[in-house]
């Protein structure tokens, strides 16, 4: 009997062992991803950087290029209100997504020679993402950011903006220099299809942009890194522009808003339209449409569309959809729906490209650097090159937005840079050249004070000490889950309000 029991136990053991073999495989999804290709993660981060809804509600409204007079969930810079659900846009897309993805890409590729170029591209895009974040909020998590999965850091410290910028400058310089055309090409790259030469130009042009942020707070360091950027090699033409090209699979986020539920809500701002009209700027006809006589959103139809310069009327800030009636009457319009809009069939289209860093902007920044004696060149030539390049960009939106060479040359002849007003002229044109690139137009406006704009005087503003919004407030999620570190940043930087100036935003 004892032998029978032993035999039974042996057989049971063998049976259990055979059952256990492959059991782990039975609990694994055979079609689930076990790893993500780092090049695709880089592409995800690139796509995430396209300006979106928050860009309309804050940045482009702060600099008086766009405006909505409607209140409600979208109340933001139109009324100088701190709407954190909207103000969190850059945080959600760049910090929660981009930084996490790019930190992972860098960790995966750092020690793999065959992925050297991908590694340095990710470093550049990470620096770019951090630049937008710190320009938006000031002090941010940087040195410990994106390391929850890799190192278990779930409550990263907030670094000073000064230290963040110091690192961004050295990262861009180092990563751009390390890109090597003799090494493996990243053929799946959405930005430049792995073209290392254009990636290097992008990196150094971004370095120029970052360097100029320090023009007031630390001009010596600004000049030092401007020289490095110029020596490295900047963008040479519009072929070097950093563009996200949209299609039916990924619509332009701004276009999606303006062609969806927000179609009748947003209008071109009076300051922007008036500036372009005053100088007979052909870009206005490429950008604008007015549905003449419309008395409702439903009447904004093609049969009413007029795209000529002279008929455009920008909407003023300082009003809501009820109090704007007096301004409507003064302009002899049919209603608020009669104001000019961003043409959602062209520049505001679903498939319209998103421009991020351009040759036009780079030429204008270089013109300023030359004016400050930080680089060599001819200010007037660089200024004209920047305007011309931006006008030529409109061909990317389709033939109906393209501006002819003859028209461009006529504008440049009639509008040369003014002696004694070089910095104002350069940076006012930078404002136009950065249209719809809200984070950049707002940052440069804060840095330079140009263009000269009248503040938004809407009553009930959340601003107490400043005429313009200087930063966006930290998101509620961070105030809840990382409170101690956020509080240290607030104590160091200043109150968590839109009045508080960030480090480089010196009066």
C-alpha positions in Angstrom: 0.0 0.0 0.0 2.9 2.3 0.9 4.4 1.7 -2.6 1.1 2.5 -4.2 0.9 5.9 -2.4 4.4 6.8 -3.3 3.8 5.9 -6.9 0.7 8.1 -6.9 2.5 11.1 -5.5 5.3 10.7 -8.1 2.8 10.5 -10.9 0.9 13.6 -9.5 4.1 15.5 -9.2 5.0 14.7 -12.8 1.5 15.7 -13.9 1.6 19.0 -12.1 5.1 19.7 -13.5 3.9 19.1 -17.0 0.8 21.2 -16.4 3.0 24.0 -15.1 5.2 24.0 -18.2 3.9 26.7 -20.5 1.5 28.1 -17.8 3.4 31.4 -17.9 2.9 31.6 -21.6 -0.9 31.0 -21.2 -1.0 34.2 -19.1 0.8 36.5 -21.7 -1.2 38.3 -24.3 0.4 37.1 -27.6 -0.5 40.4 -29.4 0.4 42.9 -26.7 3.4 45.2 -27.1 6.4 44.1 -25.0 8.6 47.0 -26.1 8.2 50.2 -28.0 10.5 51.3 -30.8 12.3 54.5 -29.5 12.1 56.2 -32.9 8.3 56.0 -32.6 8.4 57.5 -29.1 10.4 60.4 -30.6 7.7 60.8 -33.2 5.0 60.8 -30.6 6.8 63.6 -28.8 7.2 65.6 -32.0 3.5 65.3 -32.7 2.5 66.2 -29.1 4.3 69.5 -29.6 1.9 70.9 -32.1 0.1 74.0 -30.7 -3.4 73.2 -29.6 -6.5 74.6 -27.9 -4.8 76.1 -24.9 -2.6 78.0 -27.4 -5.6 79.8 -28.7 -7.1 80.5 -25.3 -3.9 81.8 -23.7 -0.8 82.5 -25.7 -2.2 83.9 -28.9 -4.8 85.9 -27.0 -2.2 87.3 -24.5 -0.2 88.7 -27.5 -3.5 90.0 -29.1 -3.5 87.9 -32.3 -6.7 86.0 -31.6 -9.6 86.5 -29.3 -12.9 85.0 -28.2 -15.6 87.2 -26.6 -17.4 84.2 -25.2 -17.3 83.2 -21.5 -17.8 79.8 -19.8 -15.4 76.8 -19.7 -13.1 78.5 -22.2 -12.7 81.8 -20.2 -8.9 82.4 -20.1 -6.7 85.2 -21.4 -9.7 86.8 -23.1 -10.8 88.0 -19.6 -7.3 87.7 -17.9 -8.7 84.8 -15.9 -6.8 81.9 -14.3 -8.5 78.9 -15.8 -6.3 76.0 -14.8 -8.1 73.4 -16.8 -7.1 75.3 -19.9 -3.7 76.6 -18.6 -2.7 72.9 -18.0 -2.4 72.3 -21.8 1.4 72.6 -22.1 1.9 70.7 -18.9 -0.3 67.8 -20.0 1.1 67.4 -23.5 4.8 68.2 -22.8 5.5 67.3 -19.2 3.2 64.3 -18.7 3.8 62.9 -22.2 6.8 64.3 -24.0 9.2 64.3 -21.1 8.2 60.7 -20.1 8.6 59.4 -23.6 11.9 61.2 -24.3 13.4 60.2 -21.0 12.7 56.6 -21.9 14.2 57.1 -25.4 17.4 58.6 -24.0 17.8 55.7 -21.5 17.2 53.1 -24.2 19.6 54.6 -26.7 22.4 56.2 -24.7 24.8 53.3 -24.8 23.9 51.9 -28.3 26.3 53.3 -30.9 23.9 52.3 -33.8 21.3 54.6 -32.2 23.6 57.5 -31.6 21.7 60.0 -33.8 18.4 59.0 -32.4 19.8 59.6 -28.9 20.9 63.1 -29.7 17.7 63.9 -31.6 15.7 62.9 -28.4 18.0 65.2 -26.3 17.3 68.1 -28.6 13.5 67.6 -28.5 13.6 67.1 -24.8 15.4 70.4 -24.4 12.8 72.0 -26.7 9.9 70.6 -24.6 11.5 71.8 -21.4 12.0 75.2 -22.9 8.3 75.6 -23.5 7.5 74.3 -20.1 9.8 76.6 -18.2 8.8 79.6 -20.3 5.1 78.8 -19.4 5.4 78.1 -15.7 8.8 79.2 -14.5 10.5 76.8 -12.1 9.7 73.2 -13.1 10.8 69.6 -12.4 13.8 69.1 -14.6 16.7 67.1 -13.1 14.3 64.4 -11.7 11.6 64.7 -14.3 10.3 61.7 -16.2 12.1 59.2 -13.9 9.2 57.5 -12.1 9.5 54.3 -14.1 13.3 54.3 -14.4 14.2 55.4 -10.9 11.0 55.4 -8.9 11.0 59.2 -8.5 7.3 60.0 -8.2 7.6 63.5 -6.6 10.4 65.2 -8.4 12.0 68.4 -7.1 11.4 71.7 -8.9 14.6 73.2 -10.3 15.1 77.0 -10.7 14.5 78.3 -14.2 18.1 79.7 -14.2 19.5 76.2 -13.7 17.0 74.7 -16.2 18.1 77.2 -18.9 21.8 76.6 -18.1 21.3 72.9 -18.8 19.1 73.5 -21.9 21.9 75.6 -23.5 24.6 73.0 -22.8 22.3 70.1 -23.9 21.5 71.8 -27.2 25.1 72.7 -27.9 26.3 69.2 -27.0 23.6 67.2 -28.8 23.7 69.3 -32.0 27.5 68.9 -32.2 27.3 65.2 -31.6 24.9 64.4 -34.5 26.9 62.5 -37.1 25.9 61.9 -40.7 28.3 59.0 -41.0 26.3 57.0 -38.4 23.0 55.2 -38.8 20.2 57.3 -40.2 16.8 57.4 -38.4 14.6 56.9 -41.4 11.3 56.9 -39.5 11.8 60.4 -38.1 8.8 62.5 -38.9 10.6 65.9 -38.7 13.4 65.5 -41.2 13.4 61.9 -42.3 16.7 61.4 -40.4 18.5 64.1 -42.3 21.3 64.8 -39.8 22.3 68.1 -41.5 18.9 69.6 -41.1 18.6 68.2 -37.5 21.9 70.0 -36.7 20.6 73.2 -38.1 17.4 72.8 -36.1 19.4 72.2 -32.9 21.6 75.2 -33.4 18.7 77.5 -34.4 16.9 76.3 -31.2 20.1 77.1 -29.3 20.0 80.7 -30.8 16.4 81.0 -29.6 17.3 79.8 -26.1 20.3 82.0 -26.0 18.3 85.1 -26.8 16.0 84.4 -23.9 18.8 85.6 -21.6 19.3 88.9 -23.4 18.2 91.0 -20.4 18.9 88.7 -17.4 22.4 87.7 -18.5 23.6 89.4 -21.7 27.1 88.1 -21.3 26.0 84.4 -21.3 23.4 85.2 -24.0 26.1 86.6 -26.3 28.4 83.6 -25.6 25.8 81.0 -26.7 24.6 83.1 -29.6 28.2 82.9 -30.9 28.2 79.1 -30.4 24.8 78.7 -32.2 26.0 80.8 -35.2 29.3 78.9 -35.4 27.5 75.6 -35.4 25.3 76.5 -38.4 21.8 77.8 -38.4 18.8 77.1 -40.7 19.6 78.1 -44.3 16.2 78.3 -45.9 12.5 77.3 -45.4 13.5 73.8 -46.3 15.0 73.6 -42.8 11.8 74.6 -41.0 10.6 72.3 -38.2 7.1 71.5 -39.4 4.5 68.9 -38.4 2.6 68.0 -41.5 -1.0 67.0 -40.6 -3.3 64.6 -42.5 -6.6 62.8 -42.0 -4.9 60.5 -39.4 -3.8 63.4 -37.2 -5.5 66.7 -37.9 -4.0 70.0 -37.0 -5.2 70.5 -33.3 -6.0 74.2 -33.9 -7.8 73.4 -37.1 -9.8 70.6 -35.4 -11.1 73.2 -32.9 -11.9 75.8 -35.4 -13.6 73.4 -37.8 -15.6 71.8 -34.9 -17.4 73.1 -32.0 -15.3 76.3 -31.7 -15.8 77.4 -35.4 -17.8 80.6 -34.5 -16.0 81.4 -31.2 -12.5 82.7 -32.2 -11.7 85.8 -34.1 -8.6 87.7 -35.3 -7.7 90.4 -32.8 -8.0 94.0 -33.6 -4.3 94.8 -32.9 -3.1 92.1 -35.2 -5.4 93.0 -38.1 -4.8 96.7 -37.8 -1.0 96.3 -37.9 -1.2 94.2 -41.0 -3.7 96.6 -42.7 -1.6 99.7 -41.8 1.4 98.4 -43.7 -0.7 96.8 -46.6 0.8 93.5 -45.5 -0.2 90.7 -48.0 -0.2 88.1 -45.2 -3.5 89.4 -44.0 -5.2 88.0 -47.2 -3.5 84.7 -46.7 -4.7 84.4 -43.1 -8.1 86.1 -42.8 -11.7 85.6 -43.8 -14.7 87.7 -42.9 -18.2 86.4 -43.3 -19.7 89.8 -44.2 -23.1 90.5 -42.7 -23.3 87.3 -40.6 -25.6 87.6 -37.6 -24.9 84.1 -36.2 -22.4 81.3 -36.4 -24.7 79.5 -38.8 -24.4 82.4 -41.3 -20.6 82.1 -41.5 -20.8 80.4 -44.8 -18.7 80.5 -48.0 -21.2 82.7 -49.8 -20.5 85.5 -47.4 -16.7 85.0 -47.3 -14.5 87.9 -48.2 -10.7 87.5 -48.0 -9.5 90.9 -49.2 -7.4 93.0 -46.9 -9.4 96.2 -46.9 -12.6 94.5 -45.6 -11.1 92.8 -42.6 -12.1 94.0 -39.1 -10.4 92.6 -36.0 -12.3 92.0 -32.8 -11.2 94.1 -29.8 -10.2 92.7 -26.4 -11.9 93.9 -23.3 -15.4 92.8 -24.0 -17.6 89.7 -23.7 -20.3 88.6 -26.1 -22.8 91.0 -24.5 -20.7 94.1 -23.9 -19.1 94.0 -27.3 -22.3 95.3 -28.9 -21.0 98.9 -28.6 -17.8 98.0 -30.5 -19.8 96.2 -33.1 -22.0 99.3 -33.6 -18.9 101.6 -33.9 -17.5 99.5 -36.7 -21.0 99.3 -38.4 -21.0 95.5 -38.3 -24.0 93.3 -38.4 -23.0 91.4 -35.2 -20.0 90.0 -33.4 -20.1 87.1 -35.9 -19.2 89.7 -38.6 -15.6 90.1 -37.3 -12.7 88.6 -39.2 -11.6 85.1 -38.4 -8.6 82.8 -39.1 -9.6 81.2 -42.4 -10.4 77.6 -41.3 -10.2 76.4 -44.9 -6.6 77.4 -45.3 -4.2 78.4 -42.4 -6.8 77.1 -39.9 -7.5 74.0 -41.9 -7.6 70.4 -40.6 -4.5 69.5 -42.7 -2.7 72.8 -42.3 0.9 72.3 -41.1 2.1 73.3 -37.7 5.3 75.4 -37.7 7.5 75.2 -34.6 10.9 76.6 -35.3 11.5 78.4 -38.6 14.1 80.0 -40.8 12.1 83.2 -40.7 12.3 83.4 -36.9 16.0 82.4 -37.0 16.8 85.2 -39.4 15.0 87.8 -37.2 16.7 86.6 -34.0 20.0 86.8 -35.8 19.2 90.3 -37.0 18.6 91.2 -33.3 21.9 89.5 -32.3 23.7 91.5 -34.9 22.1 94.7 -33.8 23.3 93.9 -30.2 26.9 93.3 -31.6 26.8 89.7 -30.7 27.1 88.4 -34.3 28.3 89.7 -37.6 26.1 90.5 -40.6 23.8 93.2 -41.9 20.7 93.9 -39.8 18.6 95.2 -42.7 19.4 92.2 -44.9 18.6 89.7 -42.1 15.4 91.6 -41.3 14.2 91.4 -44.9 15.2 87.8 -45.2 13.1 87.0 -42.1 10.0 88.7 -43.5 10.4 87.2 -46.9 10.8 83.7 -45.6 7.7 84.0 -43.5 5.7 85.3 -46.5 7.0 82.4 -48.6 5.8 79.9 -45.9 2.2 80.6 -46.8 2.6 78.5 -49.9 2.6 75.5 -47.5 -1.0 76.2 -46.8 -2.0 75.8 -50.5 -2.0 77.9 -53.6 -4.8 80.2 -52.4 -2.6 81.4 -49.5 0.7 81.7 -51.5 2.2 85.2 -51.8 3.9 86.0 -55.1 7.6 87.1 -55.2 6.6 90.4 -56.8 4.2 91.2 -53.9 6.8 90.2 -51.3 9.4 92.5 -52.9 7.0 95.4 -53.1 6.2 95.0 -49.4 9.9 94.9 -48.4 10.6 98.0 -50.5 7.8 99.9 -48.9 8.6 98.8 -45.3 12.3 98.9 -44.6 13.7 98.6 -41.1 13.6 102.1 -39.4 17.0 103.5 -38.2 16.8 103.9 -34.4 13.9 101.5 -34.1 15.6 98.3 -35.1 14.8 96.2 -32.0 11.1 97.2 -32.1 10.8 96.5 -35.9 12.6 93.2 -35.6 10.6 91.9 -32.7 7.3 93.2 -34.1 8.0 91.2 -37.2 8.9 88.3 -35.0 5.4 88.6 -33.5 3.9 88.2 -37.0 6.3 85.5 -38.0 5.3 83.5 -34.9 1.6 83.7 -35.6 -0.1 80.6 -34.2 3.2 79.5 -32.5 1.8 80.8 -29.3 4.4 79.8 -26.7 7.1 81.5 -28.8 5.2 84.7 -29.7 4.3 85.1 -26.0 7.8 84.4 -24.7 9.4 86.8 -27.1 6.8 89.5 -26.3 7.7 89.1 -22.6 11.4 89.2 -23.3 11.5 92.3 -25.5 8.3 94.2 -24.8 7.5 94.3 -28.5 5.2 94.8 -30.2 3.9 97.6 -28.2 0.4 96.6 -27.2 -2.4 98.1 -25.1 -3.4 95.8 -22.2 -6.6 93.9 -22.1 -8.9 95.9 -19.8 -11.7 93.4 -19.3 -13.2 94.1 -15.8 -12.8 91.4 -13.2 -9.3 90.5 -14.3 -7.3 88.1 -12.1 -4.2 90.3 -12.7 -3.3 92.5 -9.8 0.1 94.0 -10.4 0.8 93.5 -14.2 -1.0 94.7 -17.3 -0.3 91.4 -19.1 -0.2 87.7 -18.1 3.5 86.9 -17.3 3.2 83.1 -16.6 0.5 80.4 -16.2 -0.1 78.9 -12.8 0.9 75.4 -11.7 -1.7 72.7 -12.4 -4.0 71.5 -9.6 -2.8 67.9 -10.0 0.8 69.0 -9.1 -0.5 71.0 -6.2 -2.2 67.9 -4.9 0.4 65.1 -5.6 3.7 67.0 -5.3 2.7 69.8 -3.0 5.9 70.1 -0.9 8.1 70.6 -4.0 5.6 72.9 -5.7 5.4 75.0 -2.5 9.2 75.3 -2.4 9.1 76.6 -6.0 6.4 79.1 -5.1 8.3 80.4 -2.1 11.4 80.8 -4.2 9.8 82.2 -7.4 6.9 84.2 -6.1 3.1 83.7 -5.7 1.4 81.1 -7.9 -0.4 83.8 -9.9 -0.3 85.1 -13.5 1.4 88.3 -12.3 4.6 86.6 -11.2 7.5 87.1 -13.6 9.7 84.2 -14.4 13.5 84.4 -14.0 14.4 85.7 -17.4 11.4 88.1 -17.7 13.3 91.1 -16.3 11.7 94.5 -16.2 
